[in-house]
């Protein structure tokens, strides 16, 4: 009887039933094979003109609006600032490069690259090729050492820039990507500097030095990026990068809690907790928000681990949904219990229903097979990015993750193949 009622409903309301059905059937092949991308907003019935308008609006919030985090310097440079922390980070700069190449904005890309190369990248010495992870907005370095996720995104964005614009418009993008990779692989532990890939485990380090190289950060793992390097870095290491992609997927299986789907900010290469008794490390906090979106990207592009990834997407959404679709907070112990102490940000310390996590948990819908994934997408569409009651506002991290999620869910976060 229920099936008959459903069929009658479909006849009455037409294609909306087929949209709902497709929503809970994630694609079975990745874009490396198909060169096609899922527009989940359109599947859910949002008009394409509204999707495009919304995406432009979210992009403008980050790059042009009153709360922008992108600032041009002179005629040829620009930076992205973590405004709440009053600095420029390789995280944000490399994200900016990726966004710029995805939107075909060579002007923005080149400005960001020139600023990063001028002020952040080491041109000589033991750290040659690496980027100082934090600078003041005038270019003065707050730290000399790199954070490995910055290099990960720099290399991938530069390869995409080479594929999209070639290498003869003023910046040899491919040579710059190869320079980062070659410099990294030449590190041998001298002066405490190591490759940003741990060559024993074939996994990305937290920091490429003799301390930070002993563990990793789950949110740094984007296996599909290594697939990009294997195809187009042309650095003679294609087999290594394919192995890194394989190892990264295997590591994520061990890193994620089997019930909640939550992951810690940092952990050991075997997926076990550091047990360092530090505030940052063993709990699901700000870094960890990125994990569902990164796994969704790997699903969308490679689809090489689809069965596990579908279960993971359902798992983390089920946990967050159990905490309240409008009320889940942004920090938990990985078993889902409440943290004893809250990590602060920008001078504020509070548990929040953060836009950044709303965004990344919605992006996970690309690989989910259950009905509630629609609710996460709707919540992102309707989420307001504005100050909280206590005055806290994060234009930078929340804003960038929000933009990435809209790119994913509208089918606009793509593998950039070489121009023919």
N, C-alpha and C positions, 0 to 999 in steps of 0.2 A: 504493500500500500504506500509506504514511504517513497519507494522508487517511482511509482506512478505519479504521486504528487509532485515529485521533483521534475519529472519529465513534463508534466503539465505546466509547471512554473516556468520551465525553460521555453516552452512554446509561447507563453504569455509575454515574457520579458526579453526574449530573443537572445542576443549574443552575450548578455551579461553572465549567463551561466557558464558559457565556454571560457570567458575571461577568468572566472573564479576557478574553474577546473585547471586551466593552464598555470594559474598562480601557484598551485600546490604541486606542480610537476616541474621541478627545475630542469634546465636543459642537460642533456646527456653528453654533449660534446663541447669542448672549449674553443675559444676564438683563435688559438694558434692553428687549429684545424679548419674552422668554419669562417673566420673573419667576421662573425656576426655577434651582436651584443644585445642582451635582453633589456628592454625598456619596461621595467616592472610598473612604473607609474601608468603607462599607457594600457598595460594589461589590466590594471585595476579600474580603468575607466576614466582616468584623468585625460583631458583633451591635450593633444600634442602642443597646441599653441600655448596652453597654460604651463605645460612642462618646460617648454623652451623659455618662457618668460620667467618662471621661477628659477631656473638654472642661471639665467643672466643676472637676476636680482641677487642671488646668493654669491655669484662671482663678484658683482659690483660691491657687495658688502665688504668683501675681503680686500679688494684692490682700489676702489674708488670712493666708497661712501664715507660718511662722517666718522664711522668707527673702523676705518680701513687700517690694515697693518702693513701695507706696502707703501714705501716712500722713495721717491726718485731723488737722486743726488746729481746735480749738474746735468750735463748733456748726455751722459753715457752710462750711469750707474744707478742702482737702486738696491734697497734692502727690505726684508720683511722682519718686523720687530715683534718679539714677545713683550708687548707693551706692559703687561702687569709685572714683569720682571726687569723691565728697562734694559733689554739687551737684544742682540741679534744672534740667532742660533743656527747651526748647520741643519738642524731638524727643519726649521721653517724655511730657510733658504733653499734647501734641496726640494722640499715640498713645493715651493714656489716655482722652481724650475719644471717640476713634473706637471704642475697645473698649466704653466705657460705653454709647454709643448703640446699638451692635450688640447688646449684651446687655439692652437696655431698662432700664438702671440710671440713671435720671434723678438719683437721689441722688448717685451718684459723679460723674456728669457735671457737675452744678451745683457741687459742691464744688471740683472741679478748675478749672472755669471761673472761679469767684470768686477763687481763689488766683492764677491766671494773670493775670486782669484787674487785681487789686490790686497785685501785685508785679512782674509782667513786662511788661505792656503800657504803652507810652508814651501818655499822655493829652494831651500837648501837645508843641510843639517840632517840629524837623525830622523826627523819627522817629515822629511821631504815628500811632497805629494799629498800629505794629509792636511786636514782643515782644523784650525782651532775651533772648538765647538761653541764658544761663546765670546762675543765681542760687544763693546759698547757701540752705540749708534754712530760714533765718530770713527770707528774702525779700530780703536785701541782694544787689544786682546785682554779679556778677563781671565782666560786660561790658554795654555799653549796646546794641550792635548786634544785629540779628536774623540768623537763618539761615533761608533761604527755605523749606526744607522744613517748618519749624514752621508758617508762615503757610498753606502748602498744605493741611496736615492740619487746622488750626484752621478754615479756611473750610469745608472739606468736612464735617467733623464737625458744625459749627454748622448747616449746611443740613439735614443729616440729622436733627438734633435738632428743628429747626423742622418738618420733615415728620412726625416721629413724635409730638411732644408739643405742637405748636402754639407760639404766642408769647405766651401770656397767663397763664403759670404763675409769673411772677416774673422771667424773663429773656426778652427778645425775641431769640431765637436768630438769626432771619433778619436783623434789623437789625444785630446784632453782626457777622455775616458780611459784610454789605454795607459796614459801616463799615471793616473791614479792606481790602476790595477798593477802595473809594472812596479811602481814604487812600493806598493804594499807587499807584493810577493818577494821583494828584495830584502825586507826586514827579517832579521834573524835573531832578535832578542837583544842585540847590542844596544847599549844605552836604554835598556828596558822597553824598547819599541818592537812590536811584533806585527805580523800581518793582521788585517782586520777579520780575516777568516782563520779560525783555529785549524791548522792543517792536519792535526791528529784526528779531530772529530769531524772536520769538513763542515763546521757550523760557525756562524757569525759570532764574534766576540762582543761582550758589552763595551769594552774599551780595548783598543789594540796595544796593550802594554802587558808587562809581566804580571800585573795584579788583575786588571780587568779582563785579561785574556783567559782567565781561569774559569769564567762562567759566562752566561749569555742572558739575553733579555727576550722572552717570547715574542714581544711586539716588534722585534727587529727581523722576524722571520717572514720573508715574502718569497717563497720558493719560485714563483713564476718569474721573478726578476733574474734569477740565475739562468732560466730558460732563454731569456732575452740575451744575456751575455753569451751563452753557448752558441746562439745563432749569429750574432752580429758584432760582438766585441772584437773578433779577428785578432785575438791576442795569443793564440796557440794553446789555450787552456779549456777548450770546449768540453772535453771529457771531465775535467775537474768541476766545471760549473754544473754539468748535468748531475754529477754525484752530489754536489752541494744541495741541489734541489731535492734529490731523493732523500738525503739525510735530514734535511730540514723538515720534510713532511713526516718522517719517522719520529723525529724529535717532538713535534707538536703532539703526536699521539700520547707521548709519555708526559708531556708538560701540562696537559689540561685535566682538570679534575673530572673523574669519570661520572659524577652525578650532576654537578652544577654547570659544568662547561667553563668554569672560571679558571684563569691562569694567573700566576704571580707576576709581579713586575720583573724580578730576576730569578734565575735558578741555575742549577748545574746542567751540564751537557747531557746527563742521563735523565733529565726531567725532574730530579728530586729537588726539594727546597734547600735553600742555602742554610736555613736555621741560624742566621747571623744575629738574631735578636735586635736588628735595627728596624726603624720605622718603615723604611722603604726596602722592599725585597720580597718577603714571603706572601704578601697580600695582593689582592686585585685592587690596583689603584690607577693612577692616571695613565701610565705607560700601557697598562693592560687593556685599556679601552680599545686600542688599535687592533687587537688580535682578531676579533670577529670580522672586521673589515678586510684585514690582510688575507684571511683564509677565504673570504668571499672572492677576493681578487684572484687568488690561485684557482678557485673553482671556475670562475668566469673565463679565465684565460687558458688554463691548462686542463682542468677537469681530470687530473691524473689520480685523484684520491677521492673520488666523488662519494662513495658509500660512507666512508668515515666522515667526510665533511658535511654531508647532509645530516647525519646523526648529531654531529657537533652543533650545527646551526640550530636544529630543533632543541637541543639540550640547553644551550645558553639562553635562547629566547624563552623556553619554558621556565627556567629559573627566574629570569627577570620579570616575567609575567606573573609568577607566583608572589613576587614582592610588590605587585601593583603596577600596571602599565603606565600609570601617571605618577608613581611614587617611588619606584626603585631608585636606590641611591648609587653613588659613584665609587664606593669603596666597600669591599667585603673581604673577609677571609675566604680562601678559595673553596672551603667547604660550605660556604653560604652563610656562615655566622657573622655577626656584626664585629667589626674591628674594635679593639680596645682603645685605640688612639687614632685620631683623624689627621691625615696629612693635609697641611695647609697649602694655600696657593695665593700669591699676590697679596700677602698680608692678611688674608682671611682664613679662617679655619672652621669648616662646617661640612657636614654631609649634604649633598645636593642631588637633585634630579637633573643631572648635567646634560646640556644640549649635545656635548661631544659624544657621550655614551648613548644618548637617544639616537644619534646619527649612525654610529658604528653598529649598534644592535639592529637597526633597520636595514643596513647594508647586508647583514647576514641573511636577509630574506631571499637573496639571490640563490641560496643553496638549500633553503628550508622546504619541507614537504607538508607542513601543517597549516591549518586555517589561521592561526593567530599571527602568522607572519604578515598578513594584510594589515593587522592593527599596528604593528611596529612601523610599517611604511606610512600609514595614515598619520601616526603620531609625529613622525619626522616632518611630513608635509605641513602640518599645522603648528609645529613647534615655533615659538617666538624666541628669537635670539636677542635678549634684552637683559638689563641689570636685574639681579635678584633683590629681594626685599632689603637685604643688608648692604646693598650697594655694590656687591661684587659683580664684575663683568669681565669675561674673557673673550675678547675679540679675536685673539690669536689661535689658541689651541681648539677651543670650541668652534671657532669660525672656520678653520682649515678642515677639521674633521667633518663638519657640516657640509662644506663644499665637496669634499671627496665623496661623501655618501650620496649627494645629489647627482654627482657625475656617474657613480656606479649604477644607481637605480634608474637613471634615464638612458643608460646605454652609451654614455659619453666618457668612460674611462677605458681607453682602448690600447691594444698593442699597436704601435706605429711601425708598420712594415716599411721597408725601403721603397722610395718612389721609383717607379719603373721608367 
